[in-house]
Amino acid sequence: MLWFLYTTGCCNLKCKYCGGSFPERIIPKIPTYNIQQLLDFLNQYKSKRIFFYGGEPLLNKKFIEKIIFRVNAKRIGLQTNGILLNKIGREMLNKFDVILISIDGREKITDKYRGKGVYKKVIENVKHIRKIFKGEIIARMTVTEDTDIYEDVNHLLKLGLFDKIHWQLNVIWCEKWNVSTWANRSYFKGLKKLLKMFLKALKRGIVLKIVPIMGIINTFIFKPFTHVPCGAGKYSFTIDTNGRILACPIAVYESWAILGDIYKGLNELKDVKKYCFRCSYFKHCGGRCLYAQYENFWGIDGFKEVCKITIKTIKLIEKIIPTVYDCLNKRVVRIKDLYYNPLNDSTEVIP
């Protein structure tokens, strides 16, 4: 079980993707519940992963400190914009197993969407914590029409600061843009170059930890998805600063996503959307995104447009599976090095 804990609804950036802080009436600045009530609730779940979330979670570092030294968890993580990473002390820092940092690739791309100077500050802070942090650091990219997926992913890989790279297309809760034209003009070309680079490294016994590639490969050589890869509403839940339990961390306004609270307990998500189950690619994408299925900002045609991009992505990765098996059979790489569980990192796998 994966639990996201909102530490605050406030953010110290105003990225173009989401617009910054949540209204305090929806997500209060600080938790309104008693810390012990939260711990008592979480202690019901023996094998759990805890990820701190926001807003910018480090704006309420005191709350994290109260939890992180008392909670019993299989894995502890943080999703952050990286601006305040240098404010974490060594002892607290090394209570985290993994830190996901929002950065969109090259400096000009990151700063265009997240603010001038953000890239330099984030890189400076990542270099700082690298000296003392023992866990994993994951670059978490938001991909837009300005992204060159090959150039931006390769840039982050070459920095040597990140253990894994993950990205999501900006197609969930934004205004509709011509994603298909961009994908055919740029994205798929870049993805093919990334796959070529992935295979070249694999043949040398190196697994490039590119989450969308690894995650989809896993559905071919380990087991298929039976639910959205992030686990939302079934294996993954969110506790906001009101104590509400939500099916998805970004679904803070939507009534369908409220599944109880820490006082009365967790309820089952009902009325799960069915149309993805009929798709032959469901086993490789799991329905892509629970929030997108329910809210469907772009309408059914827009949803299907993004699905076509997902399907083509799966098909491109499917083409390299014989080579992946060949590397495994020749023992160039170990099968355990290819295994990837997105619940361990709080990633969505499918861009």
Contacts in CASP RR format, 6 or more apart in sequence:
PFRMAT RR
TARGET T0000
AUTHOR 0000-0000-0000
METHOD contacts of the structure
MODEL  1
MLWFLYTTGCCNLKCKYCGGSFPERIIPKIPTYNIQQLLDFLNQYKSKRI
FFYGGEPLLNKKFIEKIIFRVNAKRIGLQTNGILLNKIGREMLNKFDVIL
ISIDGREKITDKYRGKGVYKKVIENVKHIRKIFKGEIIARMTVTEDTDIY
EDVNHLLKLGLFDKIHWQLNVIWCEKWNVSTWANRSYFKGLKKLLKMFLK
ALKRGIVLKIVPIMGIINTFIFKPFTHVPCGAGKYSFTIDTNGRILACPI
AVYESWAILGDIYKGLNELKDVKKYCFRCSYFKHCGGRCLYAQYENFWGI
DGFKEVCKITIKTIKLIEKIIPTVYDCLNKRVVRIKDLYYNPLNDSTEVI
P
1 45 0 8 1.000
1 47 0 8 1.000
1 48 0 8 1.000
1 49 0 8 1.000
1 235 0 8 1.000
1 236 0 8 1.000
1 237 0 8 1.000
2 48 0 8 1.000
2 49 0 8 1.000
2 51 0 8 1.000
2 231 0 8 1.000
2 235 0 8 1.000
2 236 0 8 1.000
2 237 0 8 1.000
2 343 0 8 1.000
2 346 0 8 1.000
3 42 0 8 1.000
3 45 0 8 1.000
3 48 0 8 1.000
3 49 0 8 1.000
3 50 0 8 1.000
3 51 0 8 1.000
3 236 0 8 1.000
3 237 0 8 1.000
3 238 0 8 1.000
3 239 0 8 1.000
4 51 0 8 1.000
4 52 0 8 1.000
4 53 0 8 1.000
4 236 0 8 1.000
4 237 0 8 1.000
4 238 0 8 1.000
4 239 0 8 1.000
4 249 0 8 1.000
4 346 0 8 1.000
5 38 0 8 1.000
5 50 0 8 1.000
5 51 0 8 1.000
5 52 0 8 1.000
5 53 0 8 1.000
5 67 0 8 1.000
5 238 0 8 1.000
5 239 0 8 1.000
6 27 0 8 1.000
6 31 0 8 1.000
6 53 0 8 1.000
6 54 0 8 1.000
6 55 0 8 1.000
6 57 0 8 1.000
6 238 0 8 1.000
6 239 0 8 1.000
6 240 0 8 1.000
6 241 0 8 1.000
6 249 0 8 1.000
7 30 0 8 1.000
7 31 0 8 1.000
7 52 0 8 1.000
7 53 0 8 1.000
7 54 0 8 1.000
7 55 0 8 1.000
7 57 0 8 1.000
7 58 0 8 1.000
7 59 0 8 1.000
7 60 0 8 1.000
7 63 0 8 1.000
7 64 0 8 1.000
7 241 0 8 1.000
8 27 0 8 1.000
8 28 0 8 1.000
8 29 0 8 1.000
8 30 0 8 1.000
8 54 0 8 1.000
8 55 0 8 1.000
8 56 0 8 1.000
8 57 0 8 1.000
8 59 0 8 1.000
8 60 0 8 1.000
8 63 0 8 1.000
8 241 0 8 1.000
9 21 0 8 1.000
9 22 0 8 1.000
9 24 0 8 1.000
9 27 0 8 1.000
9 28 0 8 1.000
9 29 0 8 1.000
9 54 0 8 1.000
9 55 0 8 1.000
9 241 0 8 1.000
10 21 0 8 1.000
10 22 0 8 1.000
10 29 0 8 1.000
10 55 0 8 1.000
10 56 0 8 1.000
10 59 0 8 1.000
10 60 0 8 1.000
11 20 0 8 1.000
11 21 0 8 1.000
11 54 0 8 1.000
11 55 0 8 1.000
11 56 0 8 1.000
11 59 0 8 1.000
11 81 0 8 1.000
12 56 0 8 1.000
12 59 0 8 1.000
12 81 0 8 1.000
12 83 0 8 1.000
12 84 0 8 1.000
13 20 0 8 1.000
13 56 0 8 1.000
13 81 0 8 1.000
13 83 0 8 1.000
13 114 0 8 1.000
13 115 0 8 1.000
13 118 0 8 1.000
14 20 0 8 1.000
15 81 0 8 1.000
15 102 0 8 1.000
15 113 0 8 1.000
15 114 0 8 1.000
15 115 0 8 1.000
15 142 0 8 1.000
16 112 0 8 1.000
16 113 0 8 1.000
16 114 0 8 1.000
17 113 0 8 1.000
17 142 0 8 1.000
17 170 0 8 1.000
17 174 0 8 1.000
18 173 0 8 1.000
20 55 0 8 1.000
21 55 0 8 1.000
22 55 0 8 1.000
22 252 0 8 1.000
26 252 0 8 1.000
26 253 0 8 1.000
27 54 0 8 1.000
27 55 0 8 1.000
27 240 0 8 1.000
27 241 0 8 1.000
27 242 0 8 1.000
27 252 0 8 1.000
28 241 0 8 1.000
28 242 0 8 1.000
29 60 0 8 1.000
29 241 0 8 1.000
30 60 0 8 1.000
30 63 0 8 1.000
30 241 0 8 1.000
31 38 0 8 1.000
31 63 0 8 1.000
31 241 0 8 1.000
31 243 0 8 1.000
32 241 0 8 1.000
32 242 0 8 1.000
32 243 0 8 1.000
33 241 0 8 1.000
33 242 0 8 1.000
33 243 0 8 1.000
33 262 0 8 1.000
35 63 0 8 1.000
35 66 0 8 1.000
35 67 0 8 1.000
37 262 0 8 1.000
37 263 0 8 1.000
38 67 0 8 1.000
38 239 0 8 1.000
38 243 0 8 1.000
38 262 0 8 1.000
39 67 0 8 1.000
39 70 0 8 1.000
39 71 0 8 1.000
41 239 0 8 1.000
41 262 0 8 1.000
41 265 0 8 1.000
42 48 0 8 1.000
42 50 0 8 1.000
42 71 0 8 1.000
43 72 0 8 1.000
47 74 0 8 1.000
48 73 0 8 1.000
48 74 0 8 1.000
49 73 0 8 1.000
49 74 0 8 1.000
49 75 0 8 1.000
49 76 0 8 1.000
49 77 0 8 1.000
49 343 0 8 1.000
49 344 0 8 1.000
49 346 0 8 1.000
50 67 0 8 1.000
50 71 0 8 1.000
50 73 0 8 1.000
50 75 0 8 1.000
50 76 0 8 1.000
50 77 0 8 1.000
51 76 0 8 1.000
51 77 0 8 1.000
51 78 0 8 1.000
51 79 0 8 1.000
51 346 0 8 1.000
52 64 0 8 1.000
52 67 0 8 1.000
52 68 0 8 1.000
52 77 0 8 1.000
52 78 0 8 1.000
52 79 0 8 1.000
53 79 0 8 1.000
53 238 0 8 1.000
53 249 0 8 1.000
54 79 0 8 1.000
54 249 0 8 1.000
56 80 0 8 1.000
56 81 0 8 1.000
56 83 0 8 1.000
56 84 0 8 1.000
57 64 0 8 1.000
57 78 0 8 1.000
57 79 0 8 1.000
57 80 0 8 1.000
58 64 0 8 1.000
58 78 0 8 1.000
58 80 0 8 1.000
58 82 0 8 1.000
58 83 0 8 1.000
58 84 0 8 1.000
58 85 0 8 1.000
58 87 0 8 1.000
58 88 0 8 1.000
59 84 0 8 1.000
61 84 0 8 1.000
61 87 0 8 1.000
61 88 0 8 1.000
61 92 0 8 1.000
64 78 0 8 1.000
64 92 0 8 1.000
65 92 0 8 1.000
68 76 0 8 1.000
68 92 0 8 1.000
68 95 0 8 1.000
68 96 0 8 1.000
69 92 0 8 1.000
69 95 0 8 1.000
75 97 0 8 1.000
75 98 0 8 1.000
75 344 0 8 1.000
76 95 0 8 1.000
76 96 0 8 1.000
76 97 0 8 1.000
76 98 0 8 1.000
77 96 0 8 1.000
77 97 0 8 1.000
77 98 0 8 1.000
77 99 0 8 1.000
77 100 0 8 1.000
77 346 0 8 1.000
78 96 0 8 1.000
78 98 0 8 1.000
78 99 0 8 1.000
78 100 0 8 1.000
79 100 0 8 1.000
79 102 0 8 1.000
79 140 0 8 1.000
79 346 0 8 1.000
80 99 0 8 1.000
80 100 0 8 1.000
80 101 0 8 1.000
80 102 0 8 1.000
81 101 0 8 1.000
81 102 0 8 1.000
81 114 0 8 1.000
81 118 0 8 1.000
81 122 0 8 1.000
82 101 0 8 1.000
82 102 0 8 1.000
82 121 0 8 1.000
82 122 0 8 1.000
82 125 0 8 1.000
82 126 0 8 1.000
83 118 0 8 1.000
83 121 0 8 1.000
83 122 0 8 1.000
83 125 0 8 1.000
84 125 0 8 1.000
85 99 0 8 1.000
85 101 0 8 1.000
85 122 0 8 1.000
85 125 0 8 1.000
85 126 0 8 1.000
85 128 0 8 1.000
85 129 0 8 1.000
86 124 0 8 1.000
86 125 0 8 1.000
86 128 0 8 1.000
86 129 0 8 1.000
88 129 0 8 1.000
90 132 0 8 1.000
93 129 0 8 1.000
93 132 0 8 1.000
93 133 0 8 1.000
94 132 0 8 1.000
94 133 0 8 1.000
94 134 0 8 1.000
94 135 0 8 1.000
96 133 0 8 1.000
96 135 0 8 1.000
97 135 0 8 1.000
97 136 0 8 1.000
98 135 0 8 1.000
98 136 0 8 1.000
98 137 0 8 1.000
98 138 0 8 1.000
98 344 0 8 1.000
98 345 0 8 1.000
99 129 0 8 1.000
99 133 0 8 1.000
99 135 0 8 1.000
99 136 0 8 1.000
99 137 0 8 1.000
99 138 0 8 1.000
100 138 0 8 1.000
100 139 0 8 1.000
100 140 0 8 1.000
100 166 0 8 1.000
100 345 0 8 1.000
100 346 0 8 1.000
100 347 0 8 1.000
101 122 0 8 1.000
101 126 0 8 1.000
101 137 0 8 1.000
101 138 0 8 1.000
101 139 0 8 1.000
101 140 0 8 1.000
101 162 0 8 1.000
102 114 0 8 1.000
102 122 0 8 1.000
102 140 0 8 1.000
102 141 0 8 1.000
102 142 0 8 1.000
103 110 0 8 1.000
103 119 0 8 1.000
103 122 0 8 1.000
103 123 0 8 1.000
103 139 0 8 1.000
103 140 0 8 1.000
103 141 0 8 1.000
103 156 0 8 1.000
104 110 0 8 1.000
104 113 0 8 1.000
104 114 0 8 1.000
104 141 0 8 1.000
104 142 0 8 1.000
104 143 0 8 1.000
104 144 0 8 1.000
104 147 0 8 1.000
104 152 0 8 1.000
105 119 0 8 1.000
105 139 0 8 1.000
105 141 0 8 1.000
105 147 0 8 1.000
105 152 0 8 1.000
105 153 0 8 1.000
105 155 0 8 1.000
105 156 0 8 1.000
106 119 0 8 1.000
106 151 0 8 1.000
106 152 0 8 1.000
106 155 0 8 1.000
107 119 0 8 1.000
107 120 0 8 1.000
109 144 0 8 1.000
109 146 0 8 1.000
109 147 0 8 1.000
109 152 0 8 1.000
110 118 0 8 1.000
110 119 0 8 1.000
110 122 0 8 1.000
111 117 0 8 1.000
111 118 0 8 1.000
111 119 0 8 1.000
112 146 0 8 1.000
113 142 0 8 1.000
113 144 0 8 1.000
113 146 0 8 1.000
123 159 0 8 1.000
123 161 0 8 1.000
126 137 0 8 1.000
126 161 0 8 1.000
126 162 0 8 1.000
127 161 0 8 1.000
129 137 0 8 1.000
130 137 0 8 1.000
130 161 0 8 1.000
135 163 0 8 1.000
136 163 0 8 1.000
136 164 0 8 1.000
136 345 0 8 1.000
137 161 0 8 1.000
137 162 0 8 1.000
137 163 0 8 1.000
138 162 0 8 1.000
138 163 0 8 1.000
138 164 0 8 1.000
138 165 0 8 1.000
138 166 0 8 1.000
138 211 0 8 1.000
138 345 0 8 1.000
138 347 0 8 1.000
139 156 0 8 1.000
139 162 0 8 1.000
139 164 0 8 1.000
139 165 0 8 1.000
139 166 0 8 1.000
140 166 0 8 1.000
140 167 0 8 1.000
140 168 0 8 1.000
140 347 0 8 1.000
141 147 0 8 1.000
141 152 0 8 1.000
141 153 0 8 1.000
141 156 0 8 1.000
141 165 0 8 1.000
141 166 0 8 1.000
141 167 0 8 1.000
141 168 0 8 1.000
142 167 0 8 1.000
142 168 0 8 1.000
142 170 0 8 1.000
143 149 0 8 1.000
143 152 0 8 1.000
143 167 0 8 1.000
143 168 0 8 1.000
143 169 0 8 1.000
143 170 0 8 1.000
143 187 0 8 1.000
143 351 0 8 1.000
144 170 0 8 1.000
145 177 0 8 1.000
145 178 0 8 1.000
145 179 0 8 1.000
145 182 0 8 1.000
147 186 0 8 1.000
147 187 0 8 1.000
148 186 0 8 1.000
148 190 0 8 1.000
149 167 0 8 1.000
149 186 0 8 1.000
149 187 0 8 1.000
149 190 0 8 1.000
149 191 0 8 1.000
149 194 0 8 1.000
150 189 0 8 1.000
150 190 0 8 1.000
150 191 0 8 1.000
150 193 0 8 1.000
150 194 0 8 1.000
153 165 0 8 1.000
153 167 0 8 1.000
153 194 0 8 1.000
153 210 0 8 1.000
154 194 0 8 1.000
154 197 0 8 1.000
156 162 0 8 1.000
156 165 0 8 1.000
157 165 0 8 1.000
157 208 0 8 1.000
163 209 0 8 1.000
164 209 0 8 1.000
164 210 0 8 1.000
164 211 0 8 1.000
164 345 0 8 1.000
165 209 0 8 1.000
165 210 0 8 1.000
165 211 0 8 1.000
166 210 0 8 1.000
166 211 0 8 1.000
166 212 0 8 1.000
166 345 0 8 1.000
166 347 0 8 1.000
166 348 0 8 1.000
167 211 0 8 1.000
167 212 0 8 1.000
167 351 0 8 1.000
168 348 0 8 1.000
168 351 0 8 1.000
169 179 0 8 1.000
169 306 0 8 1.000
169 309 0 8 1.000
169 351 0 8 1.000
170 177 0 8 1.000
171 179 0 8 1.000
171 292 0 8 1.000
171 298 0 8 1.000
171 306 0 8 1.000
172 250 0 8 1.000
172 289 0 8 1.000
172 291 0 8 1.000
172 292 0 8 1.000
172 297 0 8 1.000
173 250 0 8 1.000
173 291 0 8 1.000
173 295 0 8 1.000
173 297 0 8 1.000
174 297 0 8 1.000
176 297 0 8 1.000
176 298 0 8 1.000
176 302 0 8 1.000
179 305 0 8 1.000
179 306 0 8 1.000
179 309 0 8 1.000
180 305 0 8 1.000
180 308 0 8 1.000
180 309 0 8 1.000
183 309 0 8 1.000
183 312 0 8 1.000
187 309 0 8 1.000
188 312 0 8 1.000
188 313 0 8 1.000
188 316 0 8 1.000
191 313 0 8 1.000
191 316 0 8 1.000
192 316 0 8 1.000
194 210 0 8 1.000
194 213 0 8 1.000
195 213 0 8 1.000
195 316 0 8 1.000
195 317 0 8 1.000
195 319 0 8 1.000
195 320 0 8 1.000
197 208 0 8 1.000
198 208 0 8 1.000
198 210 0 8 1.000
198 213 0 8 1.000
198 320 0 8 1.000
199 320 0 8 1.000
199 323 0 8 1.000
201 207 0 8 1.000
201 208 0 8 1.000
202 208 0 8 1.000
202 323 0 8 1.000
202 324 0 8 1.000
202 327 0 8 1.000
202 332 0 8 1.000
202 333 0 8 1.000
203 323 0 8 1.000
203 327 0 8 1.000
203 332 0 8 1.000
204 332 0 8 1.000
205 327 0 8 1.000
205 332 0 8 1.000
205 333 0 8 1.000
206 333 0 8 1.000
207 214 0 8 1.000
207 333 0 8 1.000
207 337 0 8 1.000
207 338 0 8 1.000
211 340 0 8 1.000
211 342 0 8 1.000
211 345 0 8 1.000
211 347 0 8 1.000
211 349 0 8 1.000
212 313 0 8 1.000
212 349 0 8 1.000
212 350 0 8 1.000
212 351 0 8 1.000
213 317 0 8 1.000
214 338 0 8 1.000
214 340 0 8 1.000
215 229 0 8 1.000
215 340 0 8 1.000
215 342 0 8 1.000
215 349 0 8 1.000
216 284 0 8 1.000
216 285 0 8 1.000
216 313 0 8 1.000
216 314 0 8 1.000
216 317 0 8 1.000
216 349 0 8 1.000
216 350 0 8 1.000
217 317 0 8 1.000
217 320 0 8 1.000
217 321 0 8 1.000
217 324 0 8 1.000
217 338 0 8 1.000
217 340 0 8 1.000
218 338 0 8 1.000
218 339 0 8 1.000
218 340 0 8 1.000
219 225 0 8 1.000
219 283 0 8 1.000
219 284 0 8 1.000
220 284 0 8 1.000
220 317 0 8 1.000
220 318 0 8 1.000
220 321 0 8 1.000
220 324 0 8 1.000
221 321 0 8 1.000
221 324 0 8 1.000
221 325 0 8 1.000
221 328 0 8 1.000
221 335 0 8 1.000
221 338 0 8 1.000
222 339 0 8 1.000
224 283 0 8 1.000
224 284 0 8 1.000
225 282 0 8 1.000
225 283 0 8 1.000
225 284 0 8 1.000
225 285 0 8 1.000
225 286 0 8 1.000
225 287 0 8 1.000
226 283 0 8 1.000
226 286 0 8 1.000
227 234 0 8 1.000
227 235 0 8 1.000
227 286 0 8 1.000
228 286 0 8 1.000
228 287 0 8 1.000
228 288 0 8 1.000
228 289 0 8 1.000
228 290 0 8 1.000
228 348 0 8 1.000
229 285 0 8 1.000
229 286 0 8 1.000
229 342 0 8 1.000
229 347 0 8 1.000
229 348 0 8 1.000
229 349 0 8 1.000
229 350 0 8 1.000
230 236 0 8 1.000
230 289 0 8 1.000
230 290 0 8 1.000
230 342 0 8 1.000
230 343 0 8 1.000
230 346 0 8 1.000
230 347 0 8 1.000
230 348 0 8 1.000
230 349 0 8 1.000
231 290 0 8 1.000
231 342 0 8 1.000
231 343 0 8 1.000
232 247 0 8 1.000
232 248 0 8 1.000
232 249 0 8 1.000
232 290 0 8 1.000
232 291 0 8 1.000
233 247 0 8 1.000
233 248 0 8 1.000
233 259 0 8 1.000
233 269 0 8 1.000
233 290 0 8 1.000
234 269 0 8 1.000
235 343 0 8 1.000
236 343 0 8 1.000
236 346 0 8 1.000
237 245 0 8 1.000
237 246 0 8 1.000
237 247 0 8 1.000
237 259 0 8 1.000
237 266 0 8 1.000
238 245 0 8 1.000
238 246 0 8 1.000
238 247 0 8 1.000
238 248 0 8 1.000
238 249 0 8 1.000
238 251 0 8 1.000
239 245 0 8 1.000
239 246 0 8 1.000
239 262 0 8 1.000
240 246 0 8 1.000
240 252 0 8 1.000
242 261 0 8 1.000
243 261 0 8 1.000
243 262 0 8 1.000
243 263 0 8 1.000
244 258 0 8 1.000
244 260 0 8 1.000
244 261 0 8 1.000
245 258 0 8 1.000
245 259 0 8 1.000
245 260 0 8 1.000
245 261 0 8 1.000
245 262 0 8 1.000
245 265 0 8 1.000
245 266 0 8 1.000
245 267 0 8 1.000
246 252 0 8 1.000
246 257 0 8 1.000
246 258 0 8 1.000
246 259 0 8 1.000
247 256 0 8 1.000
247 257 0 8 1.000
247 258 0 8 1.000
247 259 0 8 1.000
247 269 0 8 1.000
247 290 0 8 1.000
248 257 0 8 1.000
248 290 0 8 1.000
248 291 0 8 1.000
250 291 0 8 1.000
251 257 0 8 1.000
251 291 0 8 1.000
251 294 0 8 1.000
251 295 0 8 1.000
254 294 0 8 1.000
254 295 0 8 1.000
256 269 0 8 1.000
256 271 0 8 1.000
256 294 0 8 1.000
257 294 0 8 1.000
259 266 0 8 1.000
259 267 0 8 1.000
259 268 0 8 1.000
259 269 0 8 1.000
260 266 0 8 1.000
260 267 0 8 1.000
273 293 0 8 1.000
273 294 0 8 1.000
276 282 0 8 1.000
276 285 0 8 1.000
276 286 0 8 1.000
276 287 0 8 1.000
276 288 0 8 1.000
276 293 0 8 1.000
279 287 0 8 1.000
279 307 0 8 1.000
281 310 0 8 1.000
281 311 0 8 1.000
281 314 0 8 1.000
284 314 0 8 1.000
285 310 0 8 1.000
285 311 0 8 1.000
285 314 0 8 1.000
285 350 0 8 1.000
286 350 0 8 1.000
287 293 0 8 1.000
287 350 0 8 1.000
288 306 0 8 1.000
288 307 0 8 1.000
288 310 0 8 1.000
288 350 0 8 1.000
289 348 0 8 1.000
289 350 0 8 1.000
292 303 0 8 1.000
292 306 0 8 1.000
293 303 0 8 1.000
296 302 0 8 1.000
296 303 0 8 1.000
298 305 0 8 1.000
298 306 0 8 1.000
309 351 0 8 1.000
310 350 0 8 1.000
310 351 0 8 1.000
313 350 0 8 1.000
313 351 0 8 1.000
324 338 0 8 1.000
327 333 0 8 1.000
328 335 0 8 1.000
328 338 0 8 1.000
340 349 0 8 1.000
342 348 0 8 1.000
342 349 0 8 1.000
END
